[in-house]
């Protein structure tokens, strides 16, 4: 009895070892599979019984030099040369990946044909659409004949191959479904009429209709709009010297004072009196006139156009006219504006300085003193140089960016700039020539007038 059991175990071991050796010997396990149609490298390929449909198409996609053990490849048909040969050069290769009809791949086996949606396997993981191969299988891939377009609030918008019988749910599954911002009640299908020029608009409300009940036709255009009122993320950016800078979500009634409270208010170094509050969308709005003026020379502009261009360069576009410091001091009772999506608030560092630049002995920053006018800061900077232009001093306001003439009655504020321009370079002989020419013209006019009066 023991001898029989031992013999049975030995036979079982030999059988298992033989099976393992067969698996390790690929020459005994190859199958022959043909790949034809709209593929880069049609031919007959050696595959294993564990390979699937996608493996065969991947082999037919690679260059022949990368194939491991192809049995046979189909030769390219010889095309007779034309009497009028084309220009020399490589013909452009078709984009097989973009134009292959992978949603209806035919597999011929034993006299019967089966069709598989390989695109569905790739995008949804449906393994039933990627079968195991068998010896003698013939795979035929056709080119796309018609498509359906899906755009808008889906995860994978684009053109998808259309297969007769497709429902809206089939295409949505390939596109990985809707994004959270999709408006399911206002989907539109643009469907061409028989003349392929005119089209109809078909409204679809998926809140009340199942997508599997909406049949599609070839060349339909499906648009999934965005619901801007749904899960909207309006935000304002607070930057600079505040206690908690960053982005804050805002609603339709959120005010500037509310956001100042959210960010903790100004830090110990923040200067709310110089804070800049911008409308985000308006600050990015294109100004055609400004773009036009930038391409012109000064001589080509009118006085008004030149002044407009100077002001645009000095001042920030989209800035709100609001006193943030007063808003904070009054706890939102004065100048408390309602925020908009994309707004931006910047609180600069408190810098108690006035800048003196241009033709002074020691240009630079001078500590600000309350109530002092421009002459005080000129003296602190060492006074004028001998090259300064008389009446050529201007004060540039830190708040508005405007250039104003200095006055002893005007007290400067922190951040203001005093600019002293340089004396114009003049040539003596040029000035003398111009003076003589003007004098001669005046004298000629005077003599002509006297002659007319004398008559």
C-alpha positions in Angstrom: 0.0 0.0 0.0 2.8 2.3 0.9 4.6 1.5 -2.3 1.5 2.4 -4.4 1.1 5.7 -2.6 4.7 6.5 -3.1 4.5 5.8 -6.8 1.3 8.0 -7.1 3.1 10.9 -5.4 6.1 10.5 -7.7 3.8 10.5 -10.8 2.1 13.6 -9.5 5.4 15.3 -8.9 6.6 14.5 -12.4 3.4 15.8 -13.9 3.6 19.1 -12.0 7.3 19.5 -12.9 6.5 18.8 -16.6 3.8 21.5 -16.5 6.2 24.0 -15.0 8.8 23.2 -17.6 6.2 23.8 -20.3 5.4 27.2 -18.8 9.1 28.0 -18.7 9.5 27.0 -22.4 7.7 29.6 -24.4 8.4 27.8 -27.7 5.7 25.3 -26.7 3.1 27.9 -25.7 3.0 30.4 -28.5 -0.2 31.1 -30.3 -0.6 32.8 -33.6 -2.8 36.0 -33.8 -3.4 38.2 -36.8 -3.9 41.9 -36.5 -5.3 43.7 -39.5 -7.0 46.9 -40.5 -6.2 50.5 -39.4 -3.1 49.7 -37.3 0.5 50.9 -37.7 2.0 47.4 -38.2 -0.5 44.8 -39.4 0.7 41.3 -39.4 0.8 37.9 -37.7 2.2 37.9 -34.1 3.3 35.3 -31.7 1.3 35.7 -28.4 0.9 33.6 -25.3 -2.4 32.1 -24.1 -2.4 34.7 -21.3 -2.3 37.7 -23.6 -5.5 39.7 -24.2 -6.8 41.8 -27.0 -5.1 45.0 -25.7 -1.7 43.2 -25.8 -2.1 42.3 -29.4 -3.0 45.9 -30.4 -0.1 47.2 -28.4 2.3 45.0 -30.3 0.9 46.2 -33.6 1.4 49.7 -32.4 5.1 49.4 -31.7 7.8 49.6 -34.4 8.8 46.3 -35.8 12.3 46.7 -34.4 10.8 46.5 -30.9 8.9 43.3 -31.5 10.1 40.3 -29.6 9.2 37.3 -31.8 6.9 38.2 -34.7 6.1 35.2 -36.9 5.2 37.1 -40.0 4.4 40.6 -41.1 2.3 41.6 -44.1 4.2 43.3 -46.9 3.3 46.8 -47.9 1.5 46.7 -51.3 3.7 48.0 -54.1 2.2 51.1 -55.7 3.2 51.8 -59.3 5.2 54.9 -59.8 3.3 57.9 -61.3 4.2 59.5 -64.5 4.4 62.7 -62.6 6.2 61.8 -59.3 5.5 63.8 -56.2 8.2 65.8 -54.5 10.7 63.8 -52.7 10.1 63.4 -49.0 8.6 61.0 -46.4 4.7 60.8 -46.5 3.1 62.0 -43.4 2.1 59.0 -41.2 -1.5 58.8 -40.0 -2.3 59.4 -36.4 -3.4 55.9 -35.6 -3.9 56.5 -31.9 -6.4 59.3 -32.5 -8.3 57.8 -35.5 -8.5 54.1 -34.6 -12.0 52.7 -34.0 -11.3 51.0 -30.7 -15.0 51.0 -29.7 -15.9 48.3 -32.2 -12.9 45.9 -32.6 -13.8 42.7 -34.4 -12.3 39.4 -33.3 -12.9 36.5 -35.7 -12.7 33.1 -34.1 -13.8 29.7 -35.5 -16.0 31.2 -38.2 -17.9 33.7 -35.9 -17.3 37.4 -35.2 -17.4 39.2 -31.9 -17.1 42.9 -31.3 -15.4 44.5 -28.3 -15.3 48.1 -26.9 -11.6 48.3 -26.0 -12.0 52.0 -25.2 -14.5 51.1 -22.6 -12.1 48.7 -21.0 -9.3 51.3 -21.0 -11.5 54.1 -19.4 -13.9 52.1 -17.2 -12.0 48.9 -16.5 -14.7 46.6 -18.0 -12.7 43.4 -18.4 -15.4 41.8 -20.5 -14.3 44.1 -23.3 -10.7 42.8 -23.3 -10.9 39.0 -23.9 -8.1 36.4 -23.8 -6.7 35.5 -27.2 -6.8 32.1 -28.8 -4.7 30.5 -31.5 -5.9 31.6 -35.0 -7.7 34.7 -33.8 -8.0 37.5 -36.4 -8.3 41.0 -35.0 -9.7 43.7 -37.3 -9.5 47.4 -36.3 -11.4 49.9 -38.4 -10.9 53.6 -38.6 -13.4 55.9 -36.9 -16.4 56.6 -39.1 -18.3 59.0 -36.8 -17.8 60.7 -33.5 -19.7 62.5 -30.7 -18.3 65.6 -29.0 -18.6 66.1 -25.2 -17.5 69.4 -23.8 -18.0 71.4 -20.6 -18.1 70.2 -17.0 -16.9 66.6 -17.4 -13.6 65.2 -16.4 -12.4 64.1 -19.8 -14.0 66.3 -22.5 -13.3 65.6 -26.1 -14.2 63.7 -29.2 -15.4 60.1 -28.7 -16.1 57.5 -31.4 -19.8 56.9 -31.9 -21.2 53.4 -32.0 -24.8 52.8 -33.1 -27.0 52.4 -30.1 -24.9 54.7 -27.9 -26.7 56.5 -25.1 -25.7 59.6 -23.3 -24.7 57.4 -20.3 -22.2 55.5 -22.4 -20.3 58.6 -23.4 -20.5 60.1 -19.9 -18.9 56.9 -18.6 -16.0 57.3 -21.0 -15.6 60.9 -19.9 -15.5 59.8 -16.2 -18.8 61.6 -15.4 -19.6 65.2 -14.3 -17.5 67.6 -12.3 -19.1 69.1 -9.1 -19.8 72.4 -11.0 -21.9 70.7 -13.7 -25.5 72.0 -14.2 -27.3 68.8 -14.9 -30.6 70.5 -15.6 -29.3 72.5 -18.6 -27.4 70.0 -20.8 -27.7 70.8 -24.5 -27.3 68.4 -27.4 -26.7 70.0 -30.8 -27.9 67.6 -33.5 -27.3 68.1 -37.2 -30.1 67.8 -39.6 -29.9 65.7 -42.8 -28.1 68.5 -44.7 -25.3 68.4 -42.1 -25.4 72.2 -42.0 -28.4 73.2 -39.9 -28.8 71.8 -36.4 -31.4 71.5 -33.6 -30.9 72.3 -29.9 -32.2 69.5 -27.7 -32.5 70.5 -24.0 -31.8 67.6 -21.5 -32.6 67.8 -17.8 -30.8 64.9 -16.1 -32.4 65.9 -12.8 -35.6 64.4 -14.1 -34.3 62.1 -16.9 -31.9 59.1 -16.7 -28.9 59.5 -19.0 -29.4 55.9 -20.2 -32.7 57.0 -21.8 -31.1 59.7 -23.9 -30.2 58.2 -27.3 -27.4 59.8 -29.3 -26.7 60.1 -33.0 -23.6 60.4 -35.0 -21.9 63.8 -34.8 -23.9 65.0 -31.9 -22.4 67.8 -29.8 -23.1 67.5 -26.1 -22.4 70.6 -23.9 -22.5 70.4 -20.1 -22.7 74.0 -18.8 -21.3 75.2 -15.5 -23.6 76.2 -12.6 -21.8 79.3 -11.3 -24.1 79.5 -8.3 -23.3 76.0 -7.2 -20.3 75.3 -5.0 -18.8 78.6 -6.1 -15.6 79.5 -4.4 -15.5 83.3 -4.4 -12.3 84.4 -2.7 -10.3 87.5 -1.8 -6.5 87.5 -1.4 -5.1 89.4 1.6 -1.4 90.0 1.4 1.2 92.1 3.2 1.5 93.1 6.8 -1.6 91.5 8.4 -1.7 88.9 11.1 -3.0 86.1 8.9 -2.4 86.7 5.2 -3.9 84.3 2.6 -7.1 83.6 0.7 -10.5 83.9 2.2 -13.8 82.6 0.9 -16.4 85.3 0.5 -20.2 85.5 -0.2 -22.4 88.0 -1.8 -22.7 90.0 1.4 -19.2 89.8 2.7 -17.6 93.2 3.3 -14.1 94.5 3.5 -14.3 94.9 7.3 -15.4 91.3 7.6 -12.3 90.1 5.8 -10.1 92.4 7.9 -11.5 90.7 11.0 -10.9 87.3 9.4 -7.2 88.1 8.9 -6.8 89.5 12.3 -6.3 93.1 11.2 -3.0 94.8 10.5 0.2 93.6 12.2 2.3 95.9 14.3 4.2 96.9 11.1 1.1 97.3 8.9 0.1 100.7 7.5 -3.6 100.7 6.7 -3.4 104.3 5.5 -1.4 103.1 2.5 -3.4 99.9 1.9 -4.3 99.1 -1.7 -7.6 97.4 -2.4 -8.1 96.2 -6.0 -11.0 94.8 -8.0 -9.3 91.7 -9.5 -11.3 91.4 -12.7 -11.2 95.1 -13.5 -7.4 95.3 -12.8 -6.9 92.7 -15.6 -9.3 94.3 -18.0 -7.7 95.3 -21.3 -7.5 99.0 -22.2 -7.4 99.3 -26.0 -6.7 103.1 -25.9 -3.7 102.6 -23.5 -2.3 99.8 -25.7 -2.7 102.0 -28.8 -1.0 105.0 -27.1 2.0 102.8 -26.1 2.8 102.2 -29.7 2.8 106.0 -30.6 5.6 108.5 -30.3 5.1 111.6 -28.2 4.9 113.8 -31.3 2.0 111.7 -32.6 -0.2 112.2 -29.5 -2.5 115.0 -28.6 -1.9 116.8 -25.3 -5.0 115.0 -23.8 -3.7 111.6 -25.0 -0.3 112.2 -23.5 -1.8 113.2 -20.2 -4.1 110.1 -20.2 -1.1 107.8 -20.8 0.9 109.4 -18.0 -2.0 109.0 -15.5 -2.5 105.3 -16.5 1.2 104.7 -15.8 1.1 106.4 -12.4 -2.1 104.9 -11.1 -3.1 101.3 -10.4 -6.0 100.1 -12.6 -9.0 98.7 -10.7 -8.2 100.4 -7.3 -11.2 101.1 -5.1 -11.5 104.6 -3.7 -11.7 103.6 -0.1 -9.9 104.7 3.1 -9.0 101.3 4.7 -7.6 103.0 7.8 -10.8 104.9 8.5 -12.8 101.8 7.8 -10.8 100.0 10.5 -11.0 102.8 13.0 -14.8 103.2 12.6 -15.3 99.4 12.8 -16.8 99.2 9.3 -19.2 102.2 9.7 -17.5 104.3 7.0 -16.5 103.0 3.5 -17.4 99.4 4.1 -17.6 98.0 0.6 -19.0 94.6 -0.5 -16.3 92.3 -1.8 -16.2 90.6 -5.2 -14.6 87.4 -6.4 -10.9 87.9 -7.1 -10.4 91.1 -5.1 -7.0 91.8 -3.7 -6.0 93.7 -0.5 -2.4 94.6 0.2 -1.3 96.2 3.4 2.3 97.7 3.1 4.8 98.0 5.8 4.6 101.1 7.9 7.5 103.2 6.6 7.6 106.7 8.3 9.8 108.1 5.5 9.7 110.7 2.7 11.8 110.1 -0.3 13.8 113.0 -1.8 15.2 112.3 -5.3 16.8 114.2 -8.1 19.0 117.2 -7.9 19.7 117.4 -4.2 23.0 116.9 -2.4 22.1 113.7 -0.6 19.1 112.1 -2.2 17.4 109.3 -0.3 14.9 108.6 2.5 14.3 111.3 5.1 12.4 110.5 8.4 8.8 111.9 8.2 7.9 114.7 10.6 4.2 115.6 11.0 3.3 119.0 9.6 6.5 119.6 7.7 6.4 120.9 4.1 8.6 120.0 1.2 11.3 122.6 2.0 12.1 120.9 5.3 12.9 117.6 3.5 14.9 119.4 0.9 17.1 120.9 3.6 17.4 117.6 5.3 18.7 116.1 2.0 21.5 118.8 1.9 19.6 121.3 -0.3 19.5 121.8 -4.0 22.5 121.3 -6.3 23.5 123.9 -8.8 22.1 121.8 -11.6 18.5 121.8 -10.5 15.8 123.4 -12.7 14.1 126.4 -11.2 10.4 125.7 -10.6 11.1 122.0 -11.4 10.2 120.5 -8.1 7.2 118.2 -7.8 5.6 116.1 -5.1 4.4 112.6 -6.0 1.6 111.5 -3.7 1.9 108.1 -2.2 -1.9 107.6 -2.2 -2.9 108.7 -5.7 0.4 108.8 -7.6 -0.4 112.3 -8.8 2.3 114.9 -9.4 1.6 118.2 -7.7 3.4 121.5 -7.4 4.9 122.0 -4.0 3.4 124.5 -1.5 4.5 125.6 1.9 0.9 125.1 3.0 1.0 121.4 2.1 2.2 119.0 4.7 3.7 115.8 3.4 2.6 112.3 4.4 4.7 109.1 4.8 5.6 107.5 1.5 5.4 110.8 -0.5 8.2 111.5 -3.0 9.9 114.8 -3.7 11.4 115.0 -7.1 13.8 117.8 -8.2 14.3 117.8 -11.9 17.6 118.5 -13.7 18.3 121.7 -15.6 17.9 121.4 -19.3 21.1 121.3 -21.4 21.2 124.2 -23.7 23.6 125.2 -26.5 24.5 128.9 -26.7 24.8 129.2 -30.4 21.6 127.2 -31.0 19.7 129.5 -28.6 21.3 132.6 -30.3 20.3 131.4 -33.8 16.8 130.8 -32.7 16.6 134.2 -31.0 17.9 136.0 -34.1 15.4 134.1 -36.3 12.5 135.0 -34.2 13.6 138.7 -34.0 14.0 138.8 -37.8 10.5 137.4 -38.2 9.0 140.0 -35.8 10.9 142.8 -37.5 9.7 141.7 -41.0 6.1 141.6 -39.8 6.5 145.1 -38.2 8.0 146.6 -41.4 5.2 145.0 -43.5 2.5 146.4 -41.3 4.0 149.9 -41.4 4.2 149.8 -45.1 0.6 148.8 -45.4 -0.5 151.6 -43.0 1.6 154.2 -44.9 -0.3 153.4 -48.1 
